[in-house]
Amino acid sequence: MYEHFFQCPYCWEEISILLDPSVQEQTYIEDCEVCCRPIEFHVRFEDQELIQFEAQNIEQ
């Protein structure tokens, strides 16, 4: 597992998430551990290295 730190797009708190580098491309939704609002993640690995990470606000 790979721990990645990022800023929540809602509350701006720095939080971490565990990522699985064995799955090359991932898109999923998980709630912020601080404000509990849904965040959409887009993650891409290449050769077990994180090359793309996006955490987006999905509430418009």
C-alpha positions in Angstrom: 0.0 0.0 0.0 1.0 3.6 -0.7 0.1 6.4 1.7 -0.6 9.7 -0.1 -1.3 13.0 1.7 -3.6 15.6 0.0 -5.9 18.5 0.8 -9.6 18.0 1.0 -11.4 20.0 -1.7 -14.1 21.0 0.8 -12.6 21.7 4.2 -8.9 22.1 3.0 -7.6 19.9 5.8 -4.6 17.8 5.0 -5.5 14.1 5.2 -4.0 10.9 3.9 -5.3 8.0 1.9 -4.0 4.5 1.3 -3.6 3.6 -2.4 -3.0 0.2 -4.0 -0.2 0.4 -6.6 -1.1 -3.0 -8.0 -4.2 -1.5 -9.7 -2.8 0.7 -12.5 -5.8 3.0 -12.9 -8.5 3.7 -10.3 -11.5 6.0 -10.0 -13.6 5.8 -6.8 -15.5 7.9 -4.2 -14.6 8.1 -0.5 -15.7 10.5 2.2 -13.3 12.9 3.8 -12.4 11.7 7.3 -12.7 15.3 8.7 -15.8 16.8 7.1 -17.4 13.5 5.8 -18.2 15.0 2.3 -17.7 12.8 -0.8 -14.5 13.1 -2.8 -13.9 11.6 -6.2 -10.5 10.2 -6.7 -8.7 9.6 -10.0 -5.4 7.7 -9.4 -2.9 6.3 -11.9 0.3 4.2 -11.3 3.0 3.3 -13.7 5.6 0.7 -12.6 4.3 0.9 -9.1 4.9 4.7 -9.0 2.1 7.2 -8.5 2.0 9.4 -11.7 -1.5 11.0 -11.3 -3.6 11.9 -8.3 -6.7 14.0 -8.4 -9.2 14.5 -5.5 -12.3 16.4 -6.7 -15.3 18.0 -5.2 -18.4 16.1 -6.5 -21.0 18.3 -4.9 -21.9 21.1 -7.3 
